[in-house]
């Protein structure tokens, strides 16, 4: 749909980046579907949901209506789990990529991964890489859903 050059652009719902990041971290801290969060497309308000914790928040009856609420994605939905680790390993420590990927065949993988990075003085590089990738993915998600991130 084309707008005339003088038409006002449709305003997008605003949400603070820190608020969205907190919701994203909440959703991603648990198994997929255990924690959820939703952003109102109308107000930008966040609604938090958990199948394992009583949050005492009364949810809107229409919370599952995707035309009214945007579900905050889990890190796995945005390829920010093992896939991100693989990309980091390939870019930053290509000679150790196979070793790093092998960590993720057993429980406790992230602890072993971070210990490995600390021994190679690359732990801060991982945190910076992860932060940058998370922000880019959340910005893209907002853009796709008509939300505007604000500081």
TORPA-4810 file (N, C-alpha, C, O; in nm, 3 decimals):
<nodes>
NODE_1_0.084_-0.116_0.000_0.000_0.000_0.000_0.089_0.123_0.000_0.173_0.139_0.089_X
NODE_2_0.073_0.208_-0.096_0.154_0.329_-0.108_0.089_0.444_-0.035_-0.033_0.461_-0.039_X
NODE_3_0.170_0.522_0.032_0.120_0.642_0.098_0.155_0.760_0.012_0.255_0.760_-0.059_X
NODE_4_0.070_0.863_0.019_0.105_0.984_-0.054_0.225_1.047_0.014_0.248_1.023_0.132_X
NODE_5_0.303_1.127_-0.058_0.424_1.186_0.002_0.393_1.275_0.121_0.481_1.303_0.202_X
NODE_6_0.268_1.321_0.133_0.233_1.410_0.243_0.163_1.339_0.357_0.130_1.401_0.458_X
NODE_7_0.140_1.208_0.343_0.070_1.134_0.448_0.162_1.116_0.568_0.283_1.098_0.555_X
NODE_8_0.101_1.121_0.684_0.176_1.095_0.808_0.210_0.947_0.814_0.124_0.863_0.787_X
NODE_9_0.335_0.911_0.848_0.365_0.769_0.865_0.289_0.715_0.986_0.269_0.786_1.084_X
NODE_10_0.246_0.591_0.977_0.175_0.529_1.087_0.269_0.521_1.208_0.381_0.472_1.198_X
NODE_11_0.221_0.569_1.322_0.306_0.566_1.440_0.315_0.422_1.491_0.219_0.346_1.487_X
NODE_12_0.431_0.389_1.539_0.455_0.255_1.590_0.453_0.260_1.742_0.492_0.360_1.802_X
NODE_13_0.409_0.153_1.802_0.406_0.143_1.947_0.549_0.142_1.999_0.636_0.072_1.946_X
NODE_14_0.572_0.220_2.101_0.707_0.234_2.157_0.723_0.142_2.278_0.631_0.123_2.358_X
NODE_15_0.843_0.087_2.288_0.878_0.006_2.405_1.025_0.033_2.437_1.109_0.041_2.348_X
NODE_16_1.053_0.046_2.566_1.191_0.069_2.608_1.275_-0.056_2.585_1.231_-0.168_2.613_X
NODE_17_1.396_-0.036_2.532_1.484_-0.150_2.505_1.512_-0.229_2.633_1.507_-0.352_2.631_X
NODE_18_1.540_-0.161_2.742_1.571_-0.232_2.867_1.454_-0.317_2.915_1.474_-0.426_2.969_X
NODE_19_1.331_-0.269_2.895_1.213_-0.346_2.934_1.200_-0.470_2.847_1.172_-0.580_2.896_X
NODE_20_1.220_-0.452_2.716_1.211_-0.566_2.626_1.322_-0.667_2.655_1.298_-0.787_2.653_X
NODE_21_1.442_-0.618_2.681_1.554_-0.707_2.713_1.525_-0.787_2.840_1.553_-0.907_2.845_X
NODE_22_1.469_-0.723_2.941_1.433_-0.795_3.065_1.331_-0.905_3.036_1.343_-1.016_3.088_X
NODE_23_1.231_-0.873_2.954_1.130_-0.973_2.920_1.193_-1.086_2.839_1.162_-1.203_2.862_X
NODE_24_1.280_-1.052_2.745_1.349_-1.152_2.665_1.433_-1.245_2.755_1.431_-1.367_2.738_X
NODE_25_1.505_-1.187_2.849_1.587_-1.268_2.940_1.500_-1.358_3.028_1.537_-1.472_3.056_X
NODE_26_1.385_-1.307_3.071_1.289_-1.386_3.151_1.241_-1.506_3.069_1.242_-1.620_3.117_X
NODE_27_1.199_-1.481_2.945_1.149_-1.588_2.858_1.260_-1.689_2.832_1.235_-1.810_2.835_X
NODE_28_1.381_-1.642_2.807_1.493_-1.729_2.769_1.558_-1.800_2.886_1.636_-1.893_2.866_X
NODE_29_1.528_-1.757_3.008_1.589_-1.819_3.126_1.532_-1.957_3.156_1.589_-2.033_3.234_X
NODE_30_1.420_-1.989_3.097_1.354_-2.116_3.121_1.342_-2.193_2.990_1.379_-2.144_2.883_X
NODE_31_1.291_-2.312_3.002_1.266_-2.391_2.880_1.162_-2.319_2.795_1.077_-2.248_2.848_X
NODE_32_1.169_-2.337_2.664_1.068_-2.274_2.579_0.927_-2.307_2.628_0.896_-2.421_2.662_X
NODE_33_0.843_-2.207_2.631_0.702_-2.214_2.673_0.681_-2.216_2.824_0.567_-2.208_2.869_X
NODE_34_0.787_-2.225_2.904_0.768_-2.221_3.050_0.741_-2.078_3.096_0.653_-2.055_3.179_X
NODE_35_0.817_-1.983_3.044_0.794_-1.841_3.070_0.757_-1.775_2.938_0.812_-1.808_2.833_X
NODE_36_0.664_-1.682_2.945_0.625_-1.605_2.827_0.609_-1.460_2.866_0.588_-1.427_2.982_X
NODE_37_0.619_-1.375_2.767_0.591_-1.233_2.786_0.530_-1.182_2.657_0.562_-1.231_2.548_X
NODE_38_0.443_-1.085_2.670_0.373_-1.029_2.556_0.376_-0.878_2.563_0.365_-0.819_2.671_X
NODE_39_0.392_-0.815_2.447_0.391_-0.669_2.436_0.259_-0.629_2.372_0.222_-0.679_2.266_X
NODE_40_0.187_-0.538_2.437_0.065_-0.485_2.378_0.101_-0.400_2.258_0.181_-0.308_2.269_X
NODE_41_0.042_-0.431_2.144_0.065_-0.352_2.023_0.006_-0.212_2.036_0.044_-0.121_1.963_X
NODE_42_-0.087_-0.195_2.128_-0.153_-0.067_2.144_-0.080_0.024_2.243_-0.066_0.144_2.218_X
NODE_43_-0.035_-0.033_2.354_0.022_0.050_2.461_0.172_0.029_2.483_0.238_0.115_2.541_X
NODE_44_0.226_-0.084_2.437_0.366_-0.116_2.464_0.386_-0.180_2.601_0.499_-0.211_2.639_X
NODE_45_0.277_-0.200_2.674_0.287_-0.262_2.808_0.324_-0.409_2.795_0.276_-0.480_2.706_X
NODE_46_0.408_-0.454_2.886_0.447_-0.595_2.890_0.358_-0.672_2.987_0.321_-0.623_3.093_X
NODE_47_0.326_-0.794_2.947_0.252_-0.887_3.032_0.338_-1.012_3.046_0.385_-1.068_2.947_X
NODE_48_0.359_-1.056_3.170_0.448_-1.168_3.201_0.364_-1.290_3.239_0.264_-1.278_3.309_X
NODE_49_0.407_-1.407_3.192_0.334_-1.532_3.216_0.436_-1.640_3.252_0.546_-1.642_3.198_X
NODE_50_0.397_-1.729_3.343_0.483_-1.842_3.375_0.398_-1.963_3.408_0.296_-1.952_3.476_X
NODE_51_0.440_-2.078_3.359_0.370_-2.201_3.395_0.425_-2.259_3.525_0.368_-2.354_3.579_X
NODE_52_0.534_-2.203_3.577_0.596_-2.257_3.699_0.596_-2.159_3.816_0.632_-2.197_3.928_X
NODE_53_0.556_-2.035_3.794_0.553_-1.934_3.900_0.420_-1.861_3.897_0.366_-1.832_3.790_X
NODE_54_0.366_-1.831_4.016_0.244_-1.752_4.023_0.285_-1.605_4.025_0.344_-1.559_4.123_X
NODE_55_0.255_-1.532_3.919_0.299_-1.393_3.906_0.195_-1.293_3.951_0.222_-1.173_3.955_X
NODE_56_0.076_-1.342_3.984_-0.032_-1.257_4.036_-0.070_-1.143_3.942_-0.121_-1.041_3.986_X
NODE_57_-0.045_-1.160_3.814_-0.087_-1.059_3.717_-0.212_-1.111_3.647_-0.214_-1.224_3.597_X
NODE_58_-0.313_-1.029_3.642_-0.434_-1.063_3.567_-0.406_-1.034_3.420_-0.382_-0.919_3.381_X
NODE_59_-0.410_-1.138_3.340_-0.381_-1.122_3.198_-0.507_-1.083_3.122_-0.617_-1.125_3.157_X
NODE_60_-0.489_-1.003_3.019_-0.604_-0.973_2.933_-0.657_-1.103_2.872_-0.580_-1.193_2.840_X
NODE_61_-0.788_-1.110_2.856_-0.850_-1.231_2.799_-0.803_-1.259_2.657_-0.802_-1.374_2.613_X
NODE_62_-0.765_-1.154_2.586_-0.726_-1.169_2.446_-0.575_-1.175_2.426_-0.525_-1.143_2.318_X
NODE_63_-0.500_-1.215_2.530_-0.354_-1.215_2.526_-0.299_-1.301_2.412_-0.189_-1.275_2.364_X
NODE_64_-0.373_-1.402_2.366_-0.326_-1.489_2.259_-0.358_-1.435_2.119_-0.329_-1.501_2.019_X
NODE_65_-0.415_-1.315_2.112_-0.449_-1.255_1.983_-0.326_-1.182_1.929_-0.289_-1.075_1.978_X
NODE_66_-0.262_-1.241_1.827_-0.138_-1.186_1.773_-0.158_-1.051_1.706_-0.061_-0.979_1.682_X
NODE_67_-0.281_-1.014_1.676_-0.304_-0.881_1.619_-0.300_-0.774_1.728_-0.289_-0.655_1.699_X
NODE_68_-0.311_-0.817_1.854_-0.311_-0.723_1.967_-0.184_-0.729_2.052_-0.147_-0.631_2.116_X
NODE_69_-0.118_-0.844_2.053_0.000_-0.866_2.137_0.110_-0.936_2.058_0.084_-1.024_1.976_X
NODE_70_0.232_-0.895_2.085_0.349_-0.958_2.025_0.413_-1.046_2.132_0.447_-0.998_2.241_X
NODE_71_0.429_-1.173_2.103_0.498_-1.262_2.196_0.647_-1.231_2.192_0.708_-1.224_2.085_X
NODE_72_0.705_-1.213_2.309_0.850_-1.192_2.318_0.916_-1.327_2.288_0.883_-1.427_2.352_X
NODE_73_1.007_-1.330_2.193_1.066_-1.459_2.153_1.163_-1.514_2.257_1.219_-1.440_2.337_X
NODE_74_1.181_-1.644_2.253_1.283_-1.714_2.330_1.414_-1.703_2.250_1.411_-1.687_2.128_X
NODE_75_1.527_-1.711_2.318_1.654_-1.699_2.247_1.669_-1.803_2.137_1.734_-1.777_2.036_X
NODE_76_1.609_-1.919_2.154_1.619_-2.022_2.051_1.541_-1.982_1.926_1.577_-2.021_1.816_X
NODE_77_1.434_-1.904_1.943_1.356_-1.857_1.828_1.438_-1.761_1.741_1.410_-1.746_1.622_X
NODE_78_1.538_-1.697_1.801_1.619_-1.598_1.731_1.760_-1.649_1.699_1.849_-1.571_1.666_X
NODE_79_1.780_-1.779_1.709_1.912_-1.841_1.686_2.020_-1.781_1.776_2.132_-1.757_1.732_X
NODE_80_1.984_-1.757_1.902_2.079_-1.699_1.996_2.125_-1.800_2.101_2.178_-1.761_2.205_X
NODE_81_2.106_-1.926_2.076_2.152_-2.031_2.166_2.281_-2.091_2.112_2.381_-2.021_2.093_X
NODE_82_2.277_-2.220_2.089_2.396_-2.291_2.038_2.441_-2.238_1.902_2.561_-2.236_1.872_X
NODE_83_2.346_-2.195_1.820_2.383_-2.142_1.688_2.471_-2.018_1.702_2.565_-2.000_1.624_X
NODE_84_2.442_-1.935_1.798_2.523_-1.815_1.821_2.663_-1.856_1.869_2.763_-1.797_1.827_X
NODE_85_2.670_-1.954_1.956_2.800_-2.004_2.003_2.882_-2.054_1.885_3.002_-2.026_1.876_X
NODE_86_2.818_-2.127_1.796_2.890_-2.178_1.678_2.942_-2.064_1.591_3.056_-2.067_1.545_X
NODE_87_2.858_-1.963_1.569_2.903_-1.849_1.487_3.021_-1.778_1.555_3.118_-1.742_1.488_X
NODE_88_3.013_-1.760_1.687_3.122_-1.697_1.761_3.250_-1.780_1.747_3.357_-1.726_1.717_X
NODE_89_3.239_-1.909_1.769_3.356_-1.997_1.760_3.418_-1.991_1.621_3.540_-1.982_1.607_X
NODE_90_3.335_-1.995_1.518_3.386_-1.991_1.380_3.456_-1.859_1.350_3.556_-1.856_1.279_X
NODE_91_3.403_-1.749_1.404_3.460_-1.617_1.375_3.579_-1.581_1.464_3.677_-1.523_1.416_X
NODE_92_3.571_-1.615_1.591_3.671_-1.567_1.687_3.777_-1.672_1.719_3.894_-1.638_1.737_X
NODE_93_3.737_-1.797_1.727_3.831_-1.905_1.762_3.817_-2.022_1.663_3.786_-2.133_1.704_X
NODE_94_3.839_-1.997_1.534_3.814_-2.103_1.435_3.892_-2.231_1.460_3.843_-2.339_1.426_X
NODE_95_4.009_-2.222_1.517_4.087_-2.342_1.546_4.030_-2.424_1.661_4.066_-2.540_1.678_X
NODE_96_3.942_-2.366_1.739_3.882_-2.433_1.854_3.734_-2.462_1.834_3.666_-2.507_1.926_X
NODE_97_3.684_-2.438_1.716_3.542_-2.451_1.688_3.488_-2.590_1.721_3.382_-2.603_1.783_X
NODE_98_3.560_-2.695_1.679_3.514_-2.833_1.705_3.510_-2.863_1.854_3.418_-2.929_1.902_X
NODE_99_3.609_-2.815_1.929_3.614_-2.835_2.074_3.494_-2.768_2.139_3.428_-2.827_2.226_X
NODE_100_3.465_-2.645_2.099_3.353_-2.570_2.156_3.221_-2.638_2.125_3.136_-2.651_2.213_X
NODE_101_3.202_-2.680_2.001_3.077_-2.746_1.963_3.059_-2.875_2.042_2.947_-2.910_2.078_X
NODE_102_3.168_-2.945_2.071_3.160_-3.070_2.148_3.109_-3.047_2.290_3.051_-3.138_2.349_X
NODE_103_3.132_-2.929_2.346_3.080_-2.900_2.480_2.929_-2.917_2.486_2.874_-2.953_2.590_X
NODE_104_2.863_-2.890_2.375_2.717_-2.886_2.373_2.652_-3.021_2.348_2.534_-3.029_2.313_X
NODE_105_2.729_-3.127_2.365_2.675_-3.262_2.356_2.642_-3.318_2.494_2.590_-3.429_2.507_X
NODE_106_2.674_-3.239_2.599_2.649_-3.284_2.737_2.592_-3.167_2.818_2.600_-3.051_2.778_X
NODE_107_2.536_-3.202_2.933_2.486_-3.100_3.025_2.602_-3.014_3.075_2.716_-3.058_3.080_X
NODE_108_2.570_-2.890_3.112_2.671_-2.800_3.164_2.757_-2.736_3.057_2.867_-2.688_3.084_X
NODE_109_2.705_-2.734_2.935_2.784_-2.687_2.821_2.825_-2.541_2.836_2.940_-2.507_2.809_X
NODE_110_2.733_-2.455_2.877_2.768_-2.313_2.885_2.876_-2.286_2.989_2.961_-2.200_2.970_X
NODE_111_2.873_-2.359_3.100_2.977_-2.341_3.202_3.113_-2.383_3.147_3.212_-2.313_3.165_X
NODE_112_3.118_-2.497_3.079_3.245_-2.542_3.018_3.291_-2.445_2.909_3.410_-2.415_2.897_X
NODE_113_3.195_-2.397_2.830_3.226_-2.300_2.723_3.286_-2.173_2.783_3.387_-2.123_2.733_X
NODE_114_3.226_-2.121_2.888_3.275_-1.997_2.948_3.409_-2.018_3.018_3.495_-1.930_3.015_X
NODE_115_3.428_-2.133_3.081_3.560_-2.164_3.139_3.667_-2.169_3.030_3.777_-2.116_3.048_X
NODE_116_3.634_-2.232_2.920_3.725_-2.241_2.806_3.763_-2.101_2.757_3.880_-2.072_2.733_X
NODE_117_3.662_-2.014_2.742_3.688_-1.878_2.694_3.770_-1.798_2.794_3.856_-1.719_2.756_X
NODE_118_3.743_-1.817_2.922_3.819_-1.745_3.024_3.966_-1.783_3.020_4.053_-1.697_3.033_X
NODE_119_3.995_-1.911_3.002_4.134_-1.956_2.993_4.205_-1.898_2.871_4.327_-1.886_2.871_X
NODE_120_4.131_-1.860_2.769_4.188_-1.802_2.648_4.170_-1.651_2.641_4.192_-1.589_2.536_X
NODE_121_4.129_-1.591_2.752_4.107_-1.446_2.761_4.010_-1.394_2.655_4.028_-1.286_2.599_X
NODE_122_3.905_-1.475_2.628_3.805_-1.437_2.527_3.665_-1.424_2.585_3.569_-1.406_2.510_X
NODE_123_3.652_-1.433_2.717_3.519_-1.431_2.776_3.447_-1.298_2.751_3.328_-1.297_2.719_X
NODE_124_3.517_-1.186_2.765_3.455_-1.057_2.739_3.416_-1.043_2.593_3.314_-0.982_2.560_X
NODE_125_3.497_-1.099_2.504_3.463_-1.096_2.361_3.332_-1.170_2.336_3.251_-1.127_2.254_X
NODE_126_3.310_-1.282_2.408_3.184_-1.356_2.396_3.067_-1.271_2.446_2.964_-1.262_2.380_X
NODE_127_3.084_-1.209_2.563_2.975_-1.127_2.618_2.940_-1.013_2.523_2.822_-0.983_2.502_X
NODE_128_3.041_-0.950_2.466_3.017_-0.841_2.371_2.946_-0.892_2.245_2.853_-0.829_2.195_X
NODE_129_2.990_-1.005_2.196_2.931_-1.066_2.077_2.784_-1.103_2.102_2.697_-1.075_2.020_X
NODE_130_2.759_-1.164_2.216_2.623_-1.205_2.253_2.532_-1.084_2.270_2.417_-1.086_2.225_X
NODE_131_2.582_-0.979_2.334_2.504_-0.857_2.354_2.468_-0.793_2.221_2.353_-0.753_2.200_X
NODE_132_2.565_-0.783_2.133_2.542_-0.722_2.002_2.442_-0.803_1.920_2.352_-0.747_1.857_X
NODE_133_2.456_-0.935_1.920_2.365_-1.022_1.845_2.223_-1.017_1.902_2.126_-1.018_1.827_X
NODE_134_2.213_-1.013_2.033_2.081_-1.005_2.098_2.012_-0.875_2.062_1.894_-0.874_2.026_X
NODE_135_2.084_-0.765_2.072_2.024_-0.636_2.039_1.979_-0.632_1.893_1.869_-0.585_1.863_X
NODE_136_2.062_-0.680_1.803_2.026_-0.681_1.661_1.902_-0.767_1.636_1.814_-0.728_1.559_X
NODE_137_1.894_-0.883_1.700_1.780_-0.972_1.681_1.652_-0.911_1.738_1.545_-0.921_1.678_X
NODE_138_1.663_-0.847_1.855_1.545_-0.784_1.915_1.499_-0.664_1.832_1.379_-0.642_1.816_X
NODE_139_1.592_-0.589_1.779_1.556_-0.475_1.692_1.484_-0.524_1.567_1.384_-0.466_1.525_X
NODE_140_1.535_-0.630_1.507_1.472_-0.685_1.388_1.332_-0.737_1.420_1.238_-0.715_1.343_X
NODE_141_1.318_-0.805_1.532_1.188_-0.856_1.575_1.088_-0.741_1.592_0.973_-0.751_1.550_X
NODE_142_1.132_-0.633_1.654_1.045_-0.516_1.674_1.007_-0.455_1.540_0.891_-0.420_1.518_X
NODE_143_1.103_-0.442_1.452_1.076_-0.385_1.320_0.970_-0.469_1.248_0.876_-0.414_1.189_X
NODE_144_0.984_-0.599_1.252_0.890_-0.690_1.185_0.751_-0.682_1.245_0.652_-0.711_1.177_X
NODE_145_0.742_-0.643_1.372_0.614_-0.641_1.443_0.559_-0.502_1.468_0.463_-0.485_1.544_X
NODE_146_0.618_-0.402_1.405_0.564_-0.267_1.417_0.587_-0.200_1.551_0.512_-0.110_1.589_X
NODE_147_0.689_-0.244_1.623_0.724_-0.185_1.752_0.847_-0.096_1.734_0.934_-0.125_1.652_X
NODE_148_0.853_0.010_1.812_0.968_0.100_1.806_1.043_0.093_1.938_0.987_0.122_2.043_X
NODE_149_1.170_0.053_1.932_1.252_0.050_2.052_1.300_0.191_2.082_1.344_0.265_1.994_X
NODE_150_1.291_0.227_2.210_1.340_0.357_2.255_1.434_0.333_2.372_1.422_0.234_2.444_X
NODE_151_1.530_0.427_2.390_1.625_0.409_2.501_1.560_0.412_2.637_1.628_0.398_2.739_X
</nodes>
